Amino acid sequence: MIFSAFERMLAFRYLRSRRQEGFISVIAGFSFLGIALGVATLIIVMSVMNGFRQELLGRILGLNGHMTVLSTQGNLRDFDRVADAVRRIPGVVTATPQIEGQVMASNQGRASGAIVRGVRPDDLKARKLIAEKIEAGFLNQFGGEDTVVIGYRLAQKLGLLIGDRLTLISPQGVPSPMGTLPRIRSYKIVAVFNVGMFEYDSSHVFLPLEAAQLFFQMPDAATGIEVFATDADQVRRLRQDILAAAGPGVRVYDWQQANSSFFNALQVERNVMFLILTLIIVVAAFNIISSMIMLVKDKGRDIAILRTMGATRGMVLRIFFLTGASIGIVGTLAGFGLGLAFCQNIESIRQALQALTGTPLFSPEVYFLSRLPAIIDWREVSQVLGMGLALSFFATIYPAWRAARLDPVEALRYE
């Protein structure tokens, strides 16, 4: 649609408030704010949801394997043979034997539940999420039968420092004449990691594989083999290859099976938030309709004079279409800028609000992450902008059409 200079001048003049049109301008201002805040909020929420999902996925798949090869009959005995066979499969990056078990971690009267993972020192050093997130100590000291690496929140909870000894208590007891006694062993802390996810930092303990075999009484055995693939989304395709290479008596459990309910719930929540926040833009579009209808009614005499001076219906339609569409276009672009600025500085804003109110916002105990992430998906941002502009245009069509259909004779008669 092409607008002449006269049409643009008249349309923008109608946007400027005069005393008798103050109420109409107030409604137009609320329409502008509604669209701007709706678009900005939608961009922010979608970006935070994207960041939340990617951060969780990166940490879950950084600490846990994409797949785990387990025995169908208890522990995995020939784990080295199975691991070597799995490593040869195209698409597999690493296959790491491990022992996993639940324990009670204690120190000087403090206790907390923990998950012990027994891995070989070289395998732990090759795991970037741990190796690059060492908060204190040195990972190259991890090894032998007397060392341990723990999460920093667990260390804080139990009051432990590098060089202190952590006591692990296994519920799987040792038979004795006095009955079954729990297995108790203390280990020297050589490193503390901080991956930024509360669940892992507060509960995970890494032991050397040989020390874990001794502690859990699993000589020459492992609970499973963690497998990392080049593409986490292709685990279903690799499943059959792994089963064939590992031989009979094993099963494969992948990350999609382990976390399906969590990520499905996250996707449902994301879709619902998108729908709810879209209603803000829809309400703002209805405000444009109401303000434009009131403007058309107030400008009835002006429209009649324009028509008698030779203005066509198309010209009147374009004038009022441009007037209403300008509110939506400027509001959408303002919301776009506000949303991007907020997303790029969201962690600083969170820290500032937290310092101002003195209340922890987005506590890691509840939201799992120690920082608030935001990842902008430009495809989604384009969809939000397109929706905001489309609703603004559609909201302007009826008032502009009504202005163009106004009979100049009737308008002048009732003035």
Secondary structure, DSSP 8 states (H G I E B T S, - for coil): ----HHHHHHHHHHHS--GGGHHHHHHHHHHHHHHHHHHHHHHHHHHHHHHHHHHHHHHHHHHS-SEEEEESSSSBSSHHHHHHHHHTSTTEEEEEEEEEEEEEEEETTEEEEEEEEEE-HHHHHT-HHHHTTEEEE-GGG--TTSEEEEEHHHHHHHT--TT-EEEEEEEEEEEETTEEEEEEEEEEEEEEE--SBHHHHTTEEEEEHHHHHHHTT-TT-BSEEEEEES-GGGHHHHHHHHHHHH-TTEEEEEHHHHHHHHHHHHHHHHHHHHHHHHHHHHHHHHHHHHHHHHHHHHTHHHHHHHHHTT--HHHHHHHHHHHHHHHHHHHHHHHHHHHHHHHHTHHHHHHHHHHHH-S-SS-HHHHSBSS------HHHHHHHHHHHHHHHHHHHHHHHHHHHT--HHHHHHT-
